[in-house]
């Protein structure tokens, strides 16, 4: 049995992760003079971590219900 996190918790974890990584990137880039390419590599590495967790089905984002495929009939 795989370890799976429910959709709402996954959304919250991803949101917190994005905010923390953006903060860390801005803080690190202000403290250390690095090039644009290095900054992009750091950003891609942070994105790859989340992408792998989604592909392994550990995180199951619902995107806070923004992309509901079910349409209600009126």
Secondary structure in CASP SS format (residue, H / E / C, confidence):
PFRMAT SS
TARGET T0000
AUTHOR 0000-0000-0000
METHOD secondary structure of the structure
MODEL  1
X C 1.00
X C 1.00
X C 1.00
X C 1.00
X C 1.00
X C 1.00
X H 1.00
X H 1.00
X H 1.00
X H 1.00
X H 1.00
X H 1.00
X H 1.00
X H 1.00
X H 1.00
X H 1.00
X H 1.00
X H 1.00
X H 1.00
X H 1.00
X H 1.00
X H 1.00
X H 1.00
X H 1.00
X H 1.00
X H 1.00
X H 1.00
X H 1.00
X H 1.00
X H 1.00
X H 1.00
X C 1.00
X C 1.00
X C 1.00
X C 1.00
X H 1.00
X H 1.00
X H 1.00
X H 1.00
X H 1.00
X H 1.00
X H 1.00
X H 1.00
X H 1.00
X H 1.00
X H 1.00
X H 1.00
X H 1.00
X H 1.00
X H 1.00
X H 1.00
X H 1.00
X H 1.00
X H 1.00
X H 1.00
X C 1.00
X C 1.00
X C 1.00
X C 1.00
X C 1.00
X C 1.00
X C 1.00
X H 1.00
X H 1.00
X H 1.00
X C 1.00
X C 1.00
X C 1.00
X C 1.00
X C 1.00
X C 1.00
X C 1.00
X C 1.00
X C 1.00
END
